[in-house]
Amino acid sequence: EKLNVGIVGATGMVGRNFLRIMEERNFPVKNLYLFASSKSNGKKIVFKKEEYKVEELTENSFDKPIDLLLFSAGGNISKKFAPIAKKKGITVVDNSSAWRMDREVPLVVPEVNPQDIEWHNGIIANPNCSTIQSVVPLKPLHEAFKIKRVIFSTYQAVSGSGVAGMEDLDNGLKYLDPKNYPHPIAFNCLPHIDEFTDNGYTKEEIKMIEETKKILNDQNIRITSTTVRVPVYFGHCVSANIEFENNFELENVYDILRNYKGIVVFDDIQKNNYPMPINVKGKDEVYVGRIRRDFSVKNGINIWIVADNTRKGAATNTIQIAELLINKNKI
Ligand code: 2RA
């Protein structure tokens, strides 16, 4: 039956995509509640031809019949308000990084580890965008050939950093976000996404490493990553160098990826066909190409993975988790 759904961060890029994708997928919404910061209070947003007013998020916001809350309002808001919702028996799907590595919280990509939904305790975390698109092709290859090590190099669109990044790309060599990024993004590449930590890695790089192991449920996979912001509006690209325990035929790799849910293999170098951000905007599939053996090791391949970071990388995956919760009667 239909659900009472709330969106926290309703006016942000991902929040608006939640609504767009719920409309597209005819998600069963009975009542809809929109929450955002005080500056958005009173704003009107249309959903399924009805107008809804945005309310300021407060501790009492959830004192109404809500079944499901979708969060995309940053880690601090999730840390503070997800437990309030959980206490009221509301199921939360959180797009921020706040809860992803919490042992009580499943981190889910429906094509990869749907079974983890079974043990949620009220909060389910949506993985980081570049992680989501990477684990989709990694999962069937791990099952077939057992992954030993992965080297991720990412090329991430500015929409991943929110509206500020987009505006700065609009305005040329302005600063992406002086608070966090000390350099302009236009005509530039920044090997700096999220904050640096004391081991020289950024939080984004650590997300890719740790989230991938949690989602694939295998702490033995050795992973490293370099995540880079590039002057592109939509569409994250990931180069994955993968070393397997077992040997493989390249044709097998193509077959496995071609037949896996949620993947489009777009790979014909004779025709200059390979995935690019301009191919994936507005789409929910993960595009894979440039599939080729890594001749520098015994059992290695390189693959190139592209997806719309605001959809499959964020909002669509969240809605797919919500659909899974309904199908498994876990809301
Ligand atoms: C980024 N993955 O691209 C991070 C958060 N969306 O900025």
Boltz pocket constraint, residues with backbone or C-beta under 6 A from the ligand:
constraints:
  - pocket:
      binder: B
      contacts: [[A, 128], [A, 129], [A, 130], [A, 156], [A, 157], [A, 159], [A, 160], [A, 161], [A, 162], [A, 193], [A, 194], [A, 204]]
      max_distance: 6.0
